[in-house]
Amino acid sequence: MLCGGASKAQPATSETQQIADEVKPQLEEKEGKTFDVFTAVEFKTQLVAGTNYFIKVHVGNDEFMHLRVFRSLPHEDKPLSLHGYQSSKTKHDELTYF
């Protein structure tokens, strides 16, 4: 992967779902609601001083959200952080940097 550039979108993995699940409480706090459905469907990564994960998450019905999650470098030993999100997305909306 090119440092600073985002990877191509790829299907979500069990690791992607684990990352999404870990930041779900942060998103629910920001949105002021809980999500009964929270399924990662695809993701991109961006190598920076750590890793940004851009994750498309199905949140029920025809609704999707895009998450930007930051994972710090291993030696920093910091928790995953929800750095941003976009709501009102559809299944076919492309994951882009935000």
C-alpha positions in Angstrom: 0.0 0.0 0.0 1.1 3.5 -0.8 1.8 5.5 2.4 -0.8 8.3 2.6 -3.0 6.8 -0.2 -6.2 4.8 0.5 -6.4 1.2 -0.6 -9.1 0.0 -3.0 -12.4 -1.0 -1.4 -12.7 -4.6 -0.4 -15.2 -6.8 1.3 -15.3 -6.5 5.1 -13.5 -9.2 7.1 -14.0 -10.4 10.7 -11.3 -7.9 11.7 -13.2 -5.1 10.1 -16.4 -6.1 12.0 -14.4 -6.2 15.2 -13.1 -2.6 14.6 -16.6 -1.4 13.8 -18.0 -3.1 16.9 -15.3 -1.5 19.1 -16.2 2.0 18.0 -20.0 1.4 17.9 -20.5 2.9 21.4 -18.7 6.1 20.3 -21.0 6.4 17.3 -24.1 5.7 19.4 -23.1 8.4 21.9 -22.5 10.9 19.1 -25.8 10.0 17.3 -27.8 9.7 20.6 -29.3 6.4 19.6 -28.5 2.7 19.5 -28.1 0.5 16.4 -29.7 -3.0 16.4 -28.0 -3.8 13.1 -24.4 -2.9 12.7 -22.7 -4.9 10.0 -19.5 -3.9 8.3 -19.8 -4.6 4.5 -16.7 -3.1 3.0 -13.6 -1.1 3.9 -10.6 0.9 2.7 -7.4 1.6 4.7 -5.0 4.5 4.6 -1.5 4.2 6.1 -0.6 7.3 8.0 1.2 7.5 11.5 -1.1 4.6 12.2 -4.0 3.4 10.1 -7.2 5.0 9.1 -10.0 2.6 8.4 -12.9 3.8 6.2 -15.8 1.3 6.9 -19.2 1.1 5.3 -21.6 -0.2 7.9 -25.2 -1.4 7.3 -27.3 0.0 10.2 -30.7 -1.4 9.2 -33.3 -1.2 6.4 -31.6 0.5 3.5 -29.5 2.7 5.7 -25.7 2.8 5.7 -23.1 4.9 7.5 -19.4 5.5 6.6 -17.0 5.4 9.5 -13.4 6.7 9.8 -11.6 4.9 12.5 -8.0 5.5 13.5 -5.8 2.8 14.9 -2.6 4.2 16.4 0.8 2.6 16.0 1.2 -0.5 18.2 3.8 1.0 20.5 1.4 3.8 21.4 -1.0 1.3 22.9 -4.1 3.6 22.4 -7.7 2.4 21.8 -9.4 2.7 18.5 -10.9 6.1 17.9 -13.9 7.1 15.8 -12.5 10.2 13.9 -15.5 10.8 11.8 -18.6 9.4 10.2 -21.2 10.1 7.5 -24.8 9.2 7.8 -27.6 8.9 5.2 -25.5 6.7 2.9 -26.8 4.0 0.6 -25.4 0.5 -0.2 -24.0 1.9 -3.5 -22.3 5.1 -2.2 -18.6 4.9 -2.7 -16.3 5.0 0.3 -14.2 8.2 0.0 -11.8 10.1 2.3 -13.6 12.4 4.7 
